[in-house]
Amino acid sequence: MVDQATTKSSPDAAASPGRLGRGAGLWRVLRAIGLLRESPVAIVGSGLVLFWVVVAILAPWLSPYGPNAIDFTALADPTPSAVHWLGTDHLGRDMVSRLAWGARTVLTVAPIAVLTAYLIGCTMGMVAGYLGGWVDDLISFISDIILSFPVLILYIILISTLGPSALNIIVAVTFVSAPGIGRIARALVFDLRTREYVDAAKTRGERPLYIMLVEILPNARGPLIVDACLRMGYTTITIGVLGFLGLGLPPPDPDWGGMVKDTTAMMVVWPHMSLFPCIAISSLVIGFNLLADGLREISMRD
């Protein structure tokens, strides 16, 4: 009778776990936003990233010209002017337009590459950390082989073999980054798999997949999110370096690294041609790094 009375007196008690979970999730989001606003570093970082995201989204409307449109009258004097705010490159193409469309390229390729690398890397790391034994040994052995190669050389080998394209850059970044992400996930799982809530899930008879996705992964999200922001910066640099080496997007598609490569010979006479793409790459990388620092601060407060 006591149990029935208790149940009747609080009708939400039995039916509210889902609502409580959604409420708790919303509260965490709002709290994270509040903490983000309290961190000057995070505000600056998110502002830089948001600036380039807006530029990438609005590139068709922000660009005064097409990214490959040539102004033959600017070939004699490509310096910044009222017609071309940031000047033109060596072929008379507007720098503002190419920077805006280049931002769209970077902020499309980099997130897809990082997300794909995380899907594969987290799967590898969680399986290795949770199951252990020969599975852990095999996955760790494969990861060690990939990580033993110098990163830049591995990128050059992969892109040279596959050919320069956005898809192949995603494949290369995924292949190179997944083992490192797997190591992080594996270390987190090793720590979390001994917690009481994991033992409770095992006692209830939950399957390993459920335990990894529902019990372990949400509690490992903090370090993984911070690392993802850092890897977004690394991937931005990688795309720029590959473009500078001639292994980025094939011309005439706008590519910040390729823009620097094409105008290096004219840097002494017209430095703006190489300077503005370098500033774009640096500002976006700094933005991701500062955002990662802010998220790390939030995770320490949480």
SVG drawing of the C-alpha trace seen along z (x, -y; Angstrom):
<svg xmlns="http://www.w3.org/2000/svg" viewBox="-2 -53 63 65">
<polyline fill="none" stroke="black" stroke-width="0.4" points="0.0,0.0 2.8,-2.4 4.4,-1.9 1.0,-2.4 0.4,-5.6 3.9,-6.9 3.4,-6.2 0.0,-7.9 1.2,-10.9 4.1,-11.5 2.8,-10.5 6.0,-11.9 8.3,-9.7 7.9,-6.7 7.4,-8.4 10.0,-11.2 13.4,-9.6 13.3,-10.6 12.1,-14.1 14.7,-14.4 17.4,-13.3 16.3,-15.9 16.1,-18.6 19.5,-17.7 20.9,-17.8 19.4,-21.2 20.7,-22.4 24.2,-21.2 24.0,-23.1 22.8,-26.3 25.5,-26.0 28.2,-25.4 27.1,-28.5 27.2,-30.5 30.6,-29.3 31.8,-30.0 30.7,-33.6 32.7,-33.8 35.9,-32.8 37.6,-35.6 39.8,-33.1 36.8,-31.1 34.9,-34.2 37.8,-35.3 38.3,-31.8 34.6,-31.3 34.4,-34.8 37.2,-34.0 35.8,-30.7 32.2,-32.1 33.6,-34.9 35.0,-32.5 31.9,-30.3 29.7,-33.3 32.1,-34.2 32.0,-30.6 28.2,-30.4 27.7,-33.9 30.6,-33.5 28.3,-33.8 26.8,-37.1 30.0,-38.5 32.2,-38.0 32.1,-41.1 33.4,-38.9 33.5,-35.2 36.4,-33.4 38.0,-32.8 36.9,-36.0 39.9,-37.8 40.2,-41.6 42.7,-42.3 42.8,-46.0 44.3,-45.0 47.2,-43.0 49.3,-46.2 48.5,-47.2 47.1,-44.4 47.4,-46.4 44.3,-47.0 42.0,-49.7 38.4,-50.8 37.6,-48.3 39.4,-45.4 39.5,-45.9 42.4,-43.4 43.8,-43.7 44.1,-40.9 46.5,-38.0 49.0,-37.6 46.3,-36.6 44.0,-39.5 41.5,-37.5 39.9,-39.3 41.5,-38.4 38.3,-39.0 36.3,-36.6 39.0,-33.9 39.5,-34.1 35.7,-33.8 35.4,-30.8 38.6,-29.3 37.0,-29.6 34.1,-27.5 36.5,-24.9 38.4,-24.7 35.3,-24.7 33.8,-21.9 36.7,-19.6 38.2,-20.0 35.0,-19.2 34.1,-16.2 37.7,-14.9 37.8,-15.3 34.3,-13.8 35.2,-10.8 38.5,-10.4 36.6,-10.5 34.0,-8.0 36.7,-5.5 39.2,-6.4 36.7,-6.4 35.4,-3.0 38.9,-1.6 39.8,-3.0 36.6,-2.1 36.6,1.5 40.3,1.9 39.9,0.4 36.8,2.2 37.5,5.6 41.2,5.7 43.2,8.9 44.1,9.8 41.7,7.2 43.5,4.5 46.9,5.9 45.9,6.0 44.4,2.5 47.3,1.0 49.8,2.8 48.0,1.3 47.9,-2.1 51.6,-2.0 52.6,-1.2 50.6,-4.2 51.9,-6.5 55.5,-5.5 55.5,-7.4 56.3,-11.1 53.0,-12.8 53.9,-15.1 55.6,-12.3 52.5,-10.1 50.3,-12.9 52.5,-13.4 52.6,-9.6 48.8,-9.3 47.9,-12.4 50.5,-11.6 49.1,-8.1 45.4,-9.0 45.6,-12.4 44.8,-15.9 41.1,-16.4 38.9,-17.3 37.8,-13.7 41.3,-12.4 42.3,-15.0 39.5,-13.7 40.7,-10.1 44.3,-11.1 43.4,-13.1 41.1,-10.3 43.8,-7.6 46.5,-9.7 44.4,-11.0 42.3,-8.0 45.0,-6.1 45.9,-9.1 42.2,-9.6 41.9,-5.9 44.7,-6.1 42.9,-8.9 39.6,-7.0 41.4,-3.8 43.0,-5.6 39.7,-7.1 37.9,-3.8 40.6,-2.1 39.8,-4.6 36.0,-4.6 35.3,-0.9 36.1,-0.3 33.5,-2.9 30.5,-1.8 27.9,-2.8 29.6,-0.5 29.6,2.4 25.9,1.7 25.2,1.8 27.0,5.2 24.9,6.4 21.7,5.5 22.9,7.6 23.5,4.7 25.4,5.5 29.0,4.2 27.8,2.0 25.2,0.3 27.8,-0.1 30.3,-1.7 27.8,-4.1 25.5,-5.0 27.6,-4.6 31.2,-5.3 31.2,-7.6 29.1,-10.4 31.5,-10.5 34.5,-10.7 33.1,-13.5 34.9,-16.4 38.5,-15.5 37.3,-14.3 35.6,-17.6 38.6,-19.6 40.9,-17.3 38.4,-17.7 38.8,-21.5 42.6,-21.2 42.4,-18.7 40.3,-21.1 43.2,-23.6 45.7,-20.9 43.6,-19.9 43.3,-23.5 47.1,-23.7 47.3,-20.4 45.0,-21.6 47.1,-24.8 50.4,-22.9 49.1,-20.4 47.9,-23.3 51.3,-25.0 53.0,-21.8 50.6,-21.5 48.7,-18.6 45.6,-20.5 42.6,-21.2 43.3,-21.2 43.3,-24.7 41.5,-26.9 39.5,-26.1 40.4,-28.6 42.7,-27.1 44.4,-29.2 47.6,-27.2 47.5,-27.2 47.1,-31.0 50.3,-31.3 52.1,-28.9 51.1,-30.7 52.2,-34.1 55.4,-33.3 57.6,-34.5 55.9,-38.0 56.0,-38.3 58.8,-41.0 56.9,-43.2 53.3,-42.5 53.3,-41.0 49.5,-41.2 49.0,-38.3 50.6,-35.8 50.0,-37.8 46.2,-37.7 45.9,-33.9 48.5,-33.4 46.5,-35.6 43.3,-33.7 44.9,-30.3 46.5,-31.7 43.4,-33.4 41.2,-30.3 43.8,-28.0 44.2,-30.4 40.4,-30.5 40.1,-26.7 43.0,-26.6 41.5,-29.3 38.1,-27.7 39.8,-24.4 41.4,-26.2 38.0,-27.6 36.3,-24.3 39.1,-22.7 38.4,-25.4 34.7,-24.6 35.3,-20.9 37.5,-21.6 34.7,-23.6 32.0,-21.1"/>
</svg>
